[in-house]
Amino acid sequence: MTEEQYRRILELLPKQRGNIKTENLTVLNALVYICRNGYSWRALPEKFGKWHTVYVRFNRRAKAACGSRSPPSSSRKRSRSEGSFAGFNVG
């Protein structure tokens, strides 16, 4: 992600707090790198900082996002043809 792309989404990101050694931009680029290449956290190249730092930031935000959302409710009953797969509505 470039600096320009980062500036566009900066207001959507949580504020950095505490003694920050790894910038949000670096963490975002690390997450993109892991997702694109399928690497494990520990295989993250050093240019992205410590793997544990990236993991903790990701995990903290993921937990916060999951806790703030409630599952969708539906007043109508689904037919068998619509079904669901792993919690996702299909059909």
C-alpha positions as CSV (number, residue, x, y, z in Angstrom):
1,M,0.0,0.0,0.0
2,T,1.4,3.4,-0.9
3,E,1.5,6.5,1.3
4,E,-1.3,8.0,-0.8
5,Q,-3.6,5.0,-0.4
6,Y,-2.9,4.9,3.3
7,R,-3.8,8.6,3.7
8,R,-7.2,7.9,2.0
9,I,-8.1,5.3,4.7
10,L,-6.3,6.8,7.7
11,E,-9.5,8.1,9.3
12,L,-11.0,4.6,9.2
13,L,-8.2,3.1,11.2
14,P,-7.9,3.0,15.0
15,K,-5.7,5.6,16.6
16,Q,-2.2,4.4,17.4
17,R,-1.6,4.4,21.2
18,G,1.3,3.8,23.5
19,N,5.0,3.5,22.5
20,I,4.6,2.8,18.8
21,K,7.6,1.4,17.0
22,T,5.7,0.0,14.1
23,E,3.4,2.3,12.1
24,N,-0.1,1.3,11.0
25,L,1.0,1.5,7.3
26,T,3.7,-1.1,8.0
27,V,1.3,-3.4,9.8
28,L,-1.3,-3.1,6.9
29,N,1.4,-3.9,4.4
30,A,2.5,-6.9,6.5
31,L,-1.1,-8.2,6.6
32,V,-1.5,-7.8,2.8
33,Y,1.8,-9.7,2.4
34,I,0.7,-12.6,4.6
35,C,-2.7,-12.8,2.9
36,R,-1.2,-12.7,-0.6
37,N,1.5,-15.2,0.0
38,G,-0.1,-17.5,2.6
39,Y,2.9,-17.2,5.0
40,S,2.7,-17.9,8.7
41,W,3.2,-15.1,11.2
42,R,6.6,-16.3,12.1
43,A,7.7,-16.3,8.4
44,L,7.0,-12.6,8.1
45,P,10.1,-10.8,6.7
46,E,11.9,-8.4,9.1
47,K,11.2,-5.4,6.9
48,F,7.6,-5.4,8.4
49,G,8.8,-5.4,12.0
50,K,8.4,-8.1,14.6
51,W,5.9,-10.8,13.6
52,H,4.5,-10.8,17.1
53,T,3.7,-7.1,16.9
54,V,1.8,-7.5,13.6
55,Y,0.0,-10.5,15.0
56,V,-1.1,-8.7,18.2
57,R,-2.4,-5.7,16.3
58,F,-4.3,-7.9,13.9
59,N,-5.7,-10.0,16.7
60,R,-6.8,-7.0,18.8
61,R,-8.7,-5.4,15.8
62,A,-10.2,-8.7,14.8
63,K,-11.6,-9.4,18.2
64,A,-12.9,-5.8,18.5
65,A,-14.6,-6.1,15.1
66,C,-16.2,-9.4,15.9
67,G,-17.5,-8.2,19.3
68,S,-19.1,-5.2,17.8
69,R,-21.2,-7.0,15.3
70,S,-24.3,-9.0,16.0
71,P,-25.5,-11.8,13.7
72,P,-28.1,-10.8,11.2
73,S,-31.6,-11.7,12.1
74,S,-34.3,-12.7,9.7
75,S,-38.0,-12.6,10.3
76,R,-38.8,-15.0,7.5
77,K,-38.0,-18.7,7.5
78,R,-35.5,-20.0,4.9
79,S,-36.5,-22.7,2.6
80,R,-34.3,-25.9,2.4
81,S,-33.1,-24.8,-1.1
82,E,-31.6,-21.6,0.4
83,G,-29.8,-23.3,3.3
84,S,-26.5,-22.2,4.8
85,F,-22.9,-23.1,4.7
86,A,-20.5,-22.5,7.7
87,G,-22.8,-19.7,9.0
88,F,-23.1,-18.0,5.6
89,N,-26.4,-17.8,3.9
90,V,-26.5,-19.5,0.5
91,G,-29.1,-19.1,-2.1
